[in-house]
Amino acid sequence: MRNDIAHNHPPYRIDSGIRKINGIELWGVGKYTTSSEIKAAMIGLLRSIKATFEVLEKHLPIKEVAK
């Protein structure tokens, strides 16, 4: 699914606007995600990853390997 989204339905293209909800097809205006929305989502993801590593570093200290 990720491969299909990444290569066939990238977020910066307008989609078809066709939705299927509970077996009913709905036609409308396609959704478009702006580059600023994508950028904000990626920055949020990176901040989340950073916070995760900070918590891991705090609670799982690195042990020195004896040489």
N, C-alpha and C positions, 0 to 999 in steps of 0.2 A: 504494500500500500504506500509506504513512504517513497519508494522508487517511482511509483505512478504519479504521486503528487509532485515530487521534485522534478520529474522530467516531462510530464504531460499536462500538468495543471499547476504551473508555478503561480504564486500569489500575486505577482505583479501584472498578470493578464486578467482581463475581464472574463468571468466565467459565463456559461450559457444562460444562467438565470432560471434554469429548470430545476425544480425541487420535487422530491417525491416524499410525501408525508402520509403515513398510514394508508399506503396504496393509492393515494390521490396525487396526480401530477399537477403541479402548480407552475405556471409560466410567469416570469416577471423580468425585471431588469437585472442584469448580471452584476455580481459583486466584484468590486475592485479594491485591492489593498494597496495603499500608497507606500512609497519607499520609506517615508517617515514612520509609518506604523510598523513596517518590518524592522526598521532600525531600532525603534523603541522596544519591540519585543525581544530582539537579540541582545540589547543592552540589559534588559531585565533578566534574561536568561543568564548572561555572564555574571551579573551581580549575584544571582541565586547560586551559581556554581562557586563563586568566590566565598560567599557566606558558608556554604557547605564545607569547603576546604578549611576555613577558619575554625569551624566547630570541630572538625576532625582533628586538626592540629592541636587544639586545646585539650581534647579528651583522649587522643591517641598519640602521646608523645613518641617521637622517633627514638628507638633504642640504639645506642652506639654499638657497632659491630667490633668485637675484639679482633685485633690483627696479629 
